[in-house]
Amino acid sequence: MFVSYKWLQEYVDLSGISAAELADKITLSGIEVDSVEKKSEGLKGVVIGHVLECEQHPNADKLNKCLVDIGQEAPVQIICGAPNVGKDQKVAVATVGAVLPGNFKIKRAKLRGEESHGMICSLQELGIESKLVAKEYATGIFNFPEDAVVGEDALAALGLDDEILELDLTPNRSDAMSMIGVAYEVAAILGREVKWPQVNVSESTEKASDYISVKVEAPKDNPLYIAKVVKGVKIGPSPLWMQTRLMNAGIRPHNNVVDITNYILLEYGQPLHAFDYDRLGSKDLVIRRANDGEKMKTLDETERTLSSDHLVITNGKDPVALAGVMGGANSEVVEDTTTVIIEAAYFNGAVVRKASKDHGLRSESSARFEKGVDPERVRLAGERAAELMAEYAGGMVLEGSVEFNEIRMEPAVISITLDKINTSIGTTISSQEIVDIFNALQFDVKVEGETFIVTIPTRRGDITIEADLVEEVARLYGYDNIPSTLPVGTPTAGALTDYQQKRRVVRHTLEGAGLYQATTYSLTSPEKAAQFTTEKRDSITLAMPMSEERSQLRLSIIPQLLEVVKYNNARQMDSVALYEIGSTFLKKDDNELPEEIEYVAGAITGLWEANPWQGEKKPVDFYVAKGIIEAVFEAIGVLDGVEYRQAMIPNMHPGRTAEVLLHGEVIGFIGQVHPSTQKDYDIKETYVFELSFKALAEANVAPIAYQMIPRFPSVTRDIALVVDKDKEAGQLQQIIIEAGGDLLKEIHLFDLYEGEHMEEGKKSLAFSLKYFDPARTLTDEDITKAHDKVLEAVKEKAGAVLRG
């Protein structure tokens, strides 16, 4: 909402307060003022001139040589290229030394051999936006009225010396979408009175009811409709002061009748519409819902297809306006209009919003109806418009008005106590101060003990409950006057719990390894709910699912991650690495809430490393996924307690899947998705893992212990053991660790051989063992003794023999 500082002074006394100061006070009272702009800031030297003579430039076809009186001792010669310049016009002249927008300075010049002492300006050259300039002056200079005084400041005459406050209104403050509404707000802030425009309409003896009738067939959508008739109007430009106020408010001037309806919209906040009576085609105005498929052409010359959701004004047969949004082209006020019908109505905001949205027509009128207009101003706005049309369009207002009135809107009455107000705000405001605030807002208030009974005027439809009254008191009392207090209690430093800290560590570790975090639905389909589940429980079905695809609570995160992989693969993203930390839901008894367990899951596919220059490509495999989760285990300190065991899990590859155990308890799995499942998801070879984050976070972790760097050398022995093919390397490794004793510090598998030189049904597993003692140098006897124990143990417990 653009508010003219000078215009506002007509409704409230602003003496002693500048526009900038007023903006600060309005902002502190709860309505933010985005900016205060003086249009003529930095401009100077522009006056009103009178073109005494105008002839074509002797050396240029598109230039004119003008002799212009600018109020000085002698007229000056100005060369002008505007196509509409002519003799006897009053125009804006930038004199020599003037400064225009963009710091453009006017100097004496010679154009095609003729001197030019200034510049005849268009409105655009004075800083007014093209979209706000009346169409007749859109491509040329602006002509002032005949009574304009030569030599006076043209910027002042055009209202450019005004200061414009831009209010950033919240949707609930529709009352401030008018000059009078803003005046009420300012008057309350400053403790001053609001001055309403004086309306004195002189009416003829002819009656409006003899010319028009009103019938409303949709009273819920249109409970109040008032029509006034003005005869004998002469269409022409509106007065300059009205045009400048409209332009400052962001509205383009058209003609006196249309400009008056727009002026009233800004002044009262009440949208009006003017119909050409003679083009209406009937004496009847019928307001009804449109018929499905009915068509009408609006003022923008666009044919609209209507539906029964839209409210229209008709001539008894055809639509002549889309109610509250835009008029029809068939009843538009044009140059030869002589009789005008003024529509002042209250339309239901929801109906106007529906029509505005359906047709993409967002107007100043629809915006106000959508947010709600004051029903008390409807009649006043119509009377004010009729008076202005009589004064500035030469019309005669017919006696009375024709109306339909079934509106029932009573002022809201709210009771609130002194204690409620002070407790809510944290103040000790006295009863009299609160009464003064309500009086400043022009709310009728009665005091019964410590209870205030407040009657809210209909202009403030945003106030409906006690909390709204508390807000009004707080903002008028002054937010900066409310005492500042600190919370009572013992302050504590904020910190993450151990569980939260581990979640953060896991997230950072996975992201550092190159995985992207995903957030997927907890809801899935019955088929996917059963996939990748290690817990043998039924899934939970929603009572009112949004769709069949989102009808079950998930038992595993992996199906959702595979959907994300599929989505990315379909968009040429072949290498994808994702993780999610989220909940799965396990069913308990029918009358109990499900058990919610947090898991960390991941899905990886495509290339893990790609170095095109070196020609290196490393696709994702089981060991890449295993390395990622081992980095997680190491980050939270549980790596020493982790084991892997081959497993058969639904939807997982039978030979490339392992259970993950922590201190002997299964906490999840890792492996490749089964080829048939990959085909169902339309993805390539993909590796996944899913681990109970709850188990990881709650695992006992030994405190960090530091050891001295060994001062004595270690000894490494490699052994190749021949075992049955079905013997697991992890089982052998565990036997070696138990038998190796304190001297065995490291062990790792480095080779698997099942070639032609190996006995049928056998395989060779090669381990590297490192021995050392931090307190001394080991002798051959020490190492042999420990190593023999290892060999004896693997032979007895696993049937392993050394490979020859």
N, C-alpha and C positions, 0 to 999 in steps of 0.2 A: 504494500500500500504506500503510494507516494503522497505525502502531505505537504501542501504549500504553507509555508510559515505566514505569509501575508494573508492568504485566504483564511487561515485558522483564526487570525485576529478578529475576524468578523463575528466569531461565535464565542470567544473567550478573551479576556483582557490579558495580553502578554507583555504589558509594559514592565520594563526593568529586567527582562530576561531575554537573552539572545537565543538564536536558533540552536547553537551548540550547547548552551546550558540547558535548554529545554530537552534536547536529545539525551543528555546525561540523566536528567530527572526521569524521563520516560523509561529509559533502560533500567535504571535502579528500581523502578516500580513494577517491573516484570514484563514489559514489552520491549524487545531489543530493537534499537535503532541501528540499522546497518551502516548508514552513512548520512551525512549532511552535505548537500551539493549546492553550490551557487553557480548557476549556469553561466553567468557572465564573468566568473573569476578569471582575471588576467586579460580581459577584453577591454578595449577603450576606443573612443573616437568614432563611434557609429551614431549617426544622427538621422533624423527624418528629413528627406529631401523632396523637393517638388520639381518634376521634370517640366521645364518651360518649353523646350524645343527638342525634337527628336528627328533626325534624318539619317539616311544611310551613309556609312563611311565612304568617302570618295574613292578609297583605294582597297576596299574589302567588301565582299558581298555579304558576309555574315556578321559584320560589326555595325553598330549604330553610334553616331556622334550625338551626344545629349548635352544640353545646357541645363544645369540643375541648380536650383536655389537651395542652399543648405543653411540659410539663416545668417549668412555673413554679409558683408558690405556689397559684394558682387557675386553673381552666380559663377559656377565653375564648369569647365568642360570635362566630361567623363566619357570615355569610350566603353561601350557595353556590348557584350555578345549575346545577351539573353534574347530569345525570340519574342518574348511577350512584353518588352519594354515599349512605352509609348508616351506621347505627350499628355500632360496634365495628371500623370500618376504621382502618388505619394509613395516613396520608396525608401529603403534603408541604404544609407550611403556611408561607406567607410572612408573617412577623410584622410588626407595625407598625414602620416604619422600614427594612424590607427593601428591597433593590434587585433588580429583575428585568431580563432582557434588554431593551435599548432604553432603559436608565436609567429604568425605570418604578419609581417609589417608592410603597411601600404606606403608606397613612395610615388613621387611624380614619375611618369613614364611617357614614352612616345610610341604609339602603336600605329604602324604603317604610315608614319609621317605626321600623325595628329597627336597632340598632347592630351594626356589624361591625368586629371588632378583628383584621384580618388577611385572608388570602386562601388558600383551599384550591386548590392548583395542579395543573394537568395537566402532563404531560411537555413538551408543546409550549410551555407558558408558561414553562418553565425553560430553553428554548433547544434542545430536542431536535427534530430534523426529524420531521414527521408520518409520513414514509415509513418511519421507523425505530421507530415506536411499535407495540407489539403490538396486533393488531386489537381485542382486547377493551377496550383503553384508548384507542383512536383518537379516540373522541368524548366522552371523559370524563376524570375524574381517575384517577391511578395509585394502586393499592393496594400498600403494602409488605407483605412477609411478616409473619406473626404475631409472629415473634421479633424484629422491628425494635424498637430501644430508643427510647422516647419522649423527645424533647428533643435527640436527637443531630442532627448536621449532615446534612440530607437531601441536600445536593449531594455530600458525600463518599460517602454510601450509594449514590447513583446513579452514582458514578464520574465525576462532573463536575469533581472536583478533580484529575483526572489530566491529564497533558499528552500530546498526541497529535502524533507526528511523521509528516508526510506525505512518503513517499519517492517520488521520480519515477524509477521503475525503467526501465532500457533493456530491450529484449526479451531480451537474452542473460542477464540476471540473474534468471532464474526462481527461483534458489535463495533469493533474498531475499523471496519471496512467502509467507513464513511467519514466525512468531515465532522458531522455533528457527533458521531460516536467517539472520534478522537477528541473532540472538544469536551465531552463528558469526562474522559479520562484525564485530560490536562487540567480541567477545572478541579477535579478531585485532588490531583497532585499539588496544585498551587493554592487550593482553598478559595477558588473564585467561582463566579456564577457562569452559567451557560446562557448565551443569548440566541434564541431561535429566530429564524427569518420571519418577518412579519408578512403574512399572506392576506391580501385584500383583493378578492376577485370581484370584478364588476361583471355581472351577468346580464344577458339580454332577456327579453320577455319570452323568447322562444324556449321551448323545453327540450332537453336532451332526449327525454323519453319519446318524443314525437319522431325522432330520427333513428333510434336504435333500441333494440331489446336484447336482453342477456338471459341465456339459459345454460345452466351448468348440469351436465348429466353425470359428472364424476365428482360429487361434493367432497369426498375424502381427499382427492388429489387437488382440489381447488375450492376450499371453503369460503373464499372471499374474492370477488371479482367486481371491480368498479370501472365503469366506462364514462368518460366525459367527452363532450363534443365541442370543438372550436371551429367556427365558420369564418370564412373570409381571410384566411391566412395568405400571406405572400411569401413564397419560398425565396430565400436569399441567404447571404452569409450571416452568421451569428455575430454579435458584437465582439470586438477584438479582445476585450478582457475575458470573455467566456472562452474564446478559442485558445488564448494563452493558458488559461487554467486547465483546459482539457489536455493540451499538449504537455504541460508540466506533469500531468497525472498519467501520461502514457496513452492518451486516446486521441485519434486523428479527427479533426473537425470535418463535418460534411455540409450541413446547412442548418439554418436556425432551428427548425423543428427537431431534427435528429440530435443536434447538439444540446438542446434543452433537455431531452430525455436522458442523455448521457451525463449532463451536468447534475440533474436531480439524483441519478444513480450515485454519483460521487458525494453529493451533499447529504442526502438522506440514507444512502445505502439501500434504496428501494429501486429495483429495476423497473423501468417503464417501457412501453412500446407504443409507437404511433402508427395508426393505419390510415391510408388514404380512403376516406369514406366513399368517394365516387368510384373507386376501383374495387371496392369490397364486393360489389355484385349482389348485395342483399342488405336489408335492414336488421338482420338477425345475427347475433353472435352466439354461437353454440360451442360450449367447451365440453369435449368428450375424449374418450380413449380412441386412438386411431384404429382403423380396421387393418388386419393383417394383409400386407401387400399393397396397402394404399400408398399413393405417391404424392409428393409435393416438391416444388422448386423453392429453395430458400434464397435469401438475399444474395448469397455468393454465387447464384446462378447454377447451383448443383442440384440435380434431381435426387431426392431422398426417398428410399423405400421404408415405409413405416411398419410398425407392428402394434399389437394391442398393449404393449408395455409403455407406449408413448402417449403423452397427452397433447392434444392439438386444439387450437382455436380455429373454428370454421365459420363460414358464412351461412351455416345451415346445411351446406352440402359439401363444399370442398375445403380442405385445410388452408388457412391463410397465415398460420404461424405454428411453430413447434414450441409449445408453451415453456417459457422461461429460458429458452435457448437462442432461438433466432426466428425472425419474421419471415414471411413468405414473399417471393418476388411479385406475386400477383396483387399485393396490397401495399407495396412499398410507396413511401412518400417521395414524389418526384417533383420536377421543376414547376409543373402546372397544377400541383395539388392546391386546393382551396379550402377543403373541409377535412379536419383531422379528428380521429377518435383516439383519445388517450386511454391506454389500458394500464390500470394500476391493480395488481392482483397479488394474492398469496398462494404460491404453488408449493406442493409437497416436495421437499428436498430430494427424497429418494427417487421420485418419478423424473425430476429434472436431471439428476445424476445419471440415471439409466439412459435417457435420451442423449445426453451430452457424450457419454462414453460410447454408445452404439454408433453415433455418427461422427465421432472425432471432433466435436464442436465444443471447444472450451472457451467460454466467453466471460466477460466481466459480469454479465447478468447471471449466467448459470452458476458461477462460483459463489455468488451471494445467496441464491436460492438454495443451493446444496448445503451451505453452512447454516442457513436460517436467517430470515429477515424479521424485523420487528413488526408484528401485525398492527401495532398502534400507529405506525408511520405510513401505512399504505394509502389511507385517504388523504393525509396531509401532503404526501408526495404528489398525488394526482392534482390536488388543488394548486400547489406551488407551480407545477408544470403548466397548468392552464393559465395561471397569472402571467408567467413569463412568455407564453406564446401570444397572449394578448398584447404584451408590451413590446416584444421584439419581432413578432411576425405579423403584427397588425390584425390579429384575429379578434373575434367576438365569442366569448364563452357563453354557451347556452345554459339556461337555468337548470340547476340540479345535476344529478348524475343517475345513471342506470346501474343497478348493482344486484349482485347475488351475495347474501351474507348469512352463512351458517357457521361462522368461525366461533369456536369456543376455546379461547386461550386465556385462562386466568393467571394472574401473577402468582408465582410460587411463594409460599410462606414457610420460613424455616426458623425453628427455635434453637437457640444455643446459649450455653451458660458462660459466665465470665471465667470460671475455673477451666472449662474445656478449652477456651481460647488461650489462656495463659499457659496451661499445661502443655498444649500442643506446640506453642511457639517457644516456650521457655522464657517468658517475660512476666512482668508484674504490671501490665497496663491497667489503668483505672477504668471503671465503668464509664465515666464521662468521656474519656479519650476514645473508647470504642464507639460510643454514640456519635461523637464528632466525626469519626471515620465513616460510619454508615451514612451520616448526613451529607458528608462531602461527596460520597458516591451517589447521593440522591436516592438512597434506599429508605423507605418508610420503616421506622423502628419504634417499637414500644418496649418499655422496660418493666418487668415484673420481678421485683427482688433482684436476684442476680441472673435472671434469664432475659435474653433479648429475643423478641419476636420480630423477625425481619421480613418485610414484604419486598420481593425482588421484582423490579420493573421488567416488562416483557423484552426490553432491548438486551437484557443480560440473560439469555437463555442458557449460558454455560454454568450458571449457579443453581445447583439443585440439592446439594447436601451440606451438612455441617462443615465438612472439610473445605468446601469452596468458600464459605464465609471466613474460616480461619485464614485461608490464603489471602483473601481480600484485606483483612485486618493486617496481616504480616507485611504485605507489600506496600500498603499505604502508611503503616507505622514506620516502615523503612527497614529493609533487610540489614542495612549497615548499622541500625540501632539495636538489633537483637544481640544480647550479650554473648560473647564467646566463652564456652566452657569446655574443659577437658573431660574425657570419660573418667568416672570414678572407679577405683579398683587398683589392684597391683599390676603394674605393667609387666608384660612378659614378652620376650623376644620370639618372633615367629621363626619356625624351623620346620623342615620336612621330617616326617616320621621315617623310621628305618625302612619301612615298606615303600614309601614314596621315593626315598632316596635311591633304593635299588631299582625301582621302575625307571627313574631318570637315567641311572647308569646304564641299564640295559638298552634303553632307547638311544642314548648317545653312542654306545658300542655298535649297535646294528647300523645306525646311520653312518658311523665312521667306516664301517665295512662296505658301504656302498648301497645299502638297502633304503628304499623310500618308505615312509610311513603311510599306511592306508587306513581309512576308516570306513568300514563296511556295515551293511545292515545286520542287525541281530535277528531279523526275521528272514525266513527262507521257506522253501517249498517242502512238502513231505518227502520227496525223493532225495533232495540234497541234505535234509536234516539227518538222514540215516547214514550218510557217507563219512568215512574217515573217523568213525566213532570207536573209541576204546572202552568207553563206559557203556555197558549193556542196559540202557534204560530207554523208556519211551520218550519221544519228544512231546513238547507241550503245544497244544493247539489253541490259538486265540479264539475267544468267543465271537468277536466281530472283526475278522481280518479284512484288510483293505483289498486283498486279492488272494487268489490261490497261491501265487508265487511268494507271498509274504504272510503265510498263515501259521508257520511254526517257529518256535524259538530254537535257535541253533544249538546243536550239541558239539559242533566243531567250527573253528574259524576258517579252515582250509577251503571248503567249497566257495566261500565268498571271495577269498584271495584268488582262486582259480578263475572266477568270473572276471576279476580285474585284469588278470593276465590275458584272458581271452579278448577283453575289450581293447587292450593295448596292442596285442598281436594283430587284431583286425585293422589297426591303423598304422601298420608298418613299423611298430615298435617290437622288434624281435627279441631284444635282450631286456628282460624285466627282472628286477629284484625288489621285492616288497616284504614288509612285515606289518604286523598289527598286534597290539596288546589290548585284548578285549575279553569280554565275559562270555562264557557258555552257560547253558541253563539245564540243570539235571532235574528230572521230575522226581518228586517225593510222593507222599500220599495225596489223594485227590483234593483234600481240603487244606493242604499246606502250600505255602509259597515255594517255588523251585529253589534248588540249591544253586547258587551263582558262584562259579569258579573262574578266576581270571587266568587266561592262557597267553603265552607269547607264541605267535606262529609266523612262518615265513614261506615264501614261494619264490623260486629262482629258476629262470630259463634263459636260453640263448648263450651268448659268449660272456665269460667272466673276465677275460682279458683279450684285447685286440690291439696289436701293434702293427698296423699296415706297413710301416716303413721297413720293419724287420721281417715282415711276412709271418708274424706269430699270431696264432689264434688259440685260445684255450677255452673250450666249451665248459659249461657248468657240469659238474659231476657230483657224486656222493661225497667226495672228500672236500670239495669246496663248501658244501652245506655243513659238513661236520666241522670244518675249520671255523666257520662263522659261529656255530653254537659253542664251540670250545672257547672262543674269544669271550663270549658272554659268561661262561662258567668262570673263566679266569678273572673277569672284571669284578664279579661279585664274590670271589673267593671260595668256590665250591668245586674246582677242577679235580682235586685229589679224590673226591668221593664219587666221581662219575664213571659209569661203566656202560658198554654197549653190548646188546645181545640180539642176534638175528631173530626176526619175528615175522609172523604172518598177520597182516592187518588189512582189513577190507579196503579195497580201492588202491592198495599200494603194491608195487612190484615185489613179488615173493623173494627174489634173490638180491634185492638192493634196498632192503628195509631193515632197520634195527630199532629195537626198543632202547630207550635211554633210562638208565637207572641212577638214582642218587642215594648213596648209602644203602643199596640193596632194594630200594623201592622204585617201581616203575613210575616215571613222571612224564613220559611222553614218547614220541617216536621221531625218526628221521628217515628219509629215503626218497625214492623216485615214485612218482604217480604211476599207477598201472597203465600200460599202453592202451587198454580198452577205455579206461576212464579219460585218458588224454584225448582219445578220439572223440568221446562224447562231448568234451568241452571244446573241441576243435583247437587244441594247443599242441605244441611240440614237446619234446622231452623236458620235463619239469621236475625239480626236486623241492621237497617241502619238509618243514619240521613244525612240530607243535609240542610245546612243553608247558607243564603247569607252572605258571609264574608264582602262584601261591606257594607251591612246594619250594621253589628256588628262593623266594624272598624270606620264607620262614625257616630255612635250613640253618642249623648251627654252623657258624663259621669261626674257625680258630683265629685268635688274634694274630695279627701280623708279627712274625718273628724274624729277626735278622741273623744271618750267619756270616762268620768271617770268610773271606775268600780263601780257599784251600792253599796252604803253604806247601803241601806235599803233592807229588805227582800221582795221577790216577793211572789205572791200567785197564785197557779195553780188550775184551775177548769176544770173538764172533763165533756163534755156533749155528750149524744148519741141522735141523731136526726133521727126520722123515716120520710122518704120522699118517693115519688114515685120512682120506679126503674129507670126511665129514667132521673132522676134529677142528674146533674153532681156535683161531690164533689167540683170541682173548683168554680162552681157558688155559692155554699153554703159558701165556704171559703171566697170569695170576699165579700159576704153580712156581714159575721161576722167581717171582717177587717174594713169595713166602719162603722159598728155599734159600734164597741168596743172603738173607740175614742183613745185618747192619752195614756190611761192607758194600753191598750192591746198591749203588746210588741211582743209576739210570738204566733203562732198557727200552729198546724200540725195535719193531719189526722192519726189516729193510728189504726182504726179498721173498717172493713166492715162486716156486718152480713146479710145473706139472708136465714137463716135456717128455720126449720119447725115451730118455734115459732113466725115467722114473718107473718104478714097478706099478703095475695096474692097481688102481684103487688107492694109491699113495700120493702124497705131495710133500714138498720140502718147504719148510719155513725157516728163514734165517733171521736170527736176532743178534743185536749188538748189545753187549753188557759192559757197563763201566763200573769198576771197583775203585774205591779209595777210602782212606781213613784220614780225617782232618787232623789227627794228633800225631801221625807218624807216617813213615814211608813203608809201604807194604812190601813184604818179601815174597819170593816165588812160592814159598811154602804156604803163606797165608792165602794167596790167591788160588793156588791149586786146591787147598782144602775147601774153600768156599765154592769154587767152581765145580768140584766133584759132587758136592751136595746138590747143586742145581741139576747136574746130569743124572744123578741117581733119582731125584724126585720126578723129573719128566719121564724117565723110563718106567718107574713104578706106577705113577698116577695117570699117565697118558699113553703109555706104550711107545714112546718116542725113542728113536735110536739116532746116533750121530750119522750124518750122511758121509759116506766114504769118498 
